């Protein structure tokens, strides 16, 4: 990142505390986490944390 070769970086399936620590060190652009109409767990901690810190959210879901 210091050399300008990496402009954005993200993570997948991190807990809120880990996400906050990493974001404090180097700004995270996006977080990827499972999210679907059947499993809405990220609404309790991932989405509020992303909104607070200005991090994008990329959802994925398992196929039936």
ABEGO torsion letter per residue (X at the ends): XAAGABABBBBBGBBAAAAAAAAAABBBABBBBBBBAABAAAAAAAAAAAAAAGBBBBBBBBBX
